Amino acid sequence: MDLQDAKQKRSTPISQEPNKCVARVAIVTGANRGIGKAIAFRLANDGFVVAMVARNGDALAEVQNEITSSGGQTSVHICELSDSEAYAATIEDIFEQYGRLDVLVNNAGMTKDGLMLRMSLDDFDTVMNVNLRSVFAGCKAAARPMMRGRWGRIINITSISGLSGNAGQANYASSKAGVVGLTKTIAKEFGSKGITANAIAPGYIETDMTDSLGEEIRNGVEKMVPLRRYGQSEDVAAAVSYLASEGAGYVTGQVLVVDGGLTC
Ligand SMILES: NC(=O)c1ccc[n+]([C@@H]2O[C@H](COP(=O)([O-])OP(=O)(O)OC[C@H]3O[C@@H](n4cnc5c(N)ncnc54)[C@H](O)[C@@H]3O)[C@@H](O)[C@H]2O)c1
């Protein structure tokens, strides 16, 4: 399905009177690969119906097949996250489809690295748009259905770059720091409605995003990390699983760092 199809699909109500889904429904963005794919698998395994959002329909369909064949339930939603309004509309569609929304995992993100003196305002805006503006739009769209259910879990994937800064990542670090401020604010605004909001800050995780860093940086990272290894997507997915669980009901406004001890 391409973006045009997705837009047409959005304008057609899926159901006028949706039946309420029995299982809890979780939205995961960027579910076609890397950390998002591991999160989708993990939440499906935990019993959530997982509404997977990504801009790449083919890769997402493959993930759906894999999850379905291991007994999980998913749906596929195509959305370009630089269009925050489209993302909010996608969330509304998912709520309409299932009649409930329990968990939102804002995982998708991008980098456009460069030293600050060479970074254009366009490169700054592009990253802020996808990594922060769309997260704000998504959280806002998800809050109303969660309030209606008086239960919700918002989990935003930030980064240790957003906590400590990182040379060459003025745009990315700013966007991820913004995600932390946004998450803490949501925790305060929506706590009384039964909604928790937490962020997860991964360190170096082995995905396409870190593949490009090269062997030298990789070896350096492995020496610096107390646990002496790159993290795996599943390490982050396990943290999401916890924060989405009933057991994490008294944890809100926190940043859970998953970095092998790098920043401790
Ligand atoms: N890999 C790491 O070491 C690391 C460390 C800290 C934080 N993170 C964060 O974890 C999250 C997942 O990263 P990853 O390592 O799996 O990266 P990845 O590049 O493998 O995956 C990123 C996902 O985001 C999606 N995406 C990017 N821009 C998009 C857009 N405009 N519209 C729709 N989808 C878009 C991609 O399609 C992909 O599915 C990101 O938010 C990233 O910033 C990753």
PDBQT file of the ligand as one rigid body, heavy atoms in Angstrom, charges set to zero:
ROOT
HETATM    1  N1  LIG A 301      19.942   2.131  17.491  1.00  0.00    +0.000 N 
HETATM    2  C1  LIG A 301      20.372   2.859  18.499  1.00  0.00    +0.000 C 
HETATM    3  O1  LIG A 301      21.528   2.725  18.934  1.00  0.00    +0.000 OA
HETATM    4  C2  LIG A 301      19.477   3.866  19.154  1.00  0.00    +0.000 A 
HETATM    5  C3  LIG A 301      19.974   4.541  20.276  1.00  0.00    +0.000 A 
HETATM    6  C4  LIG A 301      19.170   5.472  20.917  1.00  0.00    +0.000 A 
HETATM    7  C5  LIG A 301      17.896   5.714  20.453  1.00  0.00    +0.000 A 
HETATM    8  N2  LIG A 301      17.430   5.050  19.362  1.00  0.00    +0.000 N 
HETATM    9  C6  LIG A 301      16.071   5.371  18.929  1.00  0.00    +0.000 C 
HETATM   10  O2  LIG A 301      15.337   4.181  18.795  1.00  0.00    +0.000 OA
HETATM   11  C7  LIG A 301      14.337   4.333  17.792  1.00  0.00    +0.000 C 
HETATM   12  C8  LIG A 301      14.438   3.201  16.785  1.00  0.00    +0.000 C 
HETATM   13  O3  LIG A 301      15.724   3.254  16.189  1.00  0.00    +0.000 OA
HETATM   14  P1  LIG A 301      16.391   2.051  15.357  1.00  0.00    +0.000 P 
HETATM   15  O4  LIG A 301      17.772   1.919  15.842  1.00  0.00    +0.000 OA
HETATM   16  O5  LIG A 301      15.494   0.868  15.311  1.00  0.00    +0.000 OA
HETATM   17  O6  LIG A 301      16.504   2.783  13.946  1.00  0.00    +0.000 OA
HETATM   18  P2  LIG A 301      16.131   2.330  12.485  1.00  0.00    +0.000 P 
HETATM   19  O7  LIG A 301      16.717   3.381  11.612  1.00  0.00    +0.000 OA
HETATM   20  O8  LIG A 301      16.493   0.915  12.245  1.00  0.00    +0.000 OA
HETATM   21  O9  LIG A 301      14.556   2.447  12.498  1.00  0.00    +0.000 OA
HETATM   22  C9  LIG A 301      13.903   3.688  12.564  1.00  0.00    +0.000 C 
HETATM   23  C10 LIG A 301      12.459   3.494  12.203  1.00  0.00    +0.000 C 
HETATM   24  O10 LIG A 301      11.840   4.769  12.122  1.00  0.00    +0.000 OA
HETATM   25  C11 LIG A 301      11.174   4.867  10.884  1.00  0.00    +0.000 C 
HETATM   26  N3  LIG A 301      11.122   6.255  10.402  1.00  0.00    +0.000 N 
HETATM   27  C12 LIG A 301      12.151   7.130  10.320  1.00  0.00    +0.000 A 
HETATM   28  N4  LIG A 301      11.707   8.280   9.771  1.00  0.00    +0.000 NA
HETATM   29  C13 LIG A 301      10.379   8.103   9.509  1.00  0.00    +0.000 A 
HETATM   30  C14 LIG A 301       9.375   8.910   8.931  1.00  0.00    +0.000 A 
HETATM   31  N5  LIG A 301       9.617  10.132   8.493  1.00  0.00    +0.000 N 
HETATM   32  N6  LIG A 301       8.122   8.401   8.817  1.00  0.00    +0.000 NA
HETATM   33  C15 LIG A 301       7.852   7.150   9.237  1.00  0.00    +0.000 A 
HETATM   34  N7  LIG A 301       8.760   6.344   9.792  1.00  0.00    +0.000 NA
HETATM   35  C16 LIG A 301      10.011   6.819   9.915  1.00  0.00    +0.000 A 
HETATM   36  C17 LIG A 301      11.998   4.005   9.930  1.00  0.00    +0.000 C 
HETATM   37  O11 LIG A 301      11.262   3.675   8.789  1.00  0.00    +0.000 OA
HETATM   38  C18 LIG A 301      12.279   2.830  10.832  1.00  0.00    +0.000 C 
HETATM   39  O12 LIG A 301      11.183   1.969  10.886  1.00  0.00    +0.000 OA
HETATM   40  C19 LIG A 301      14.575   5.723  17.176  1.00  0.00    +0.000 C 
HETATM   41  O13 LIG A 301      13.708   6.648  17.782  1.00  0.00    +0.000 OA
HETATM   42  C20 LIG A 301      16.005   6.026  17.577  1.00  0.00    +0.000 C 
HETATM   43  O14 LIG A 301      16.245   7.415  17.637  1.00  0.00    +0.000 OA
HETATM   44  C21 LIG A 301      18.194   4.137  18.705  1.00  0.00    +0.000 A 
ENDROOT
TORSDOF 0
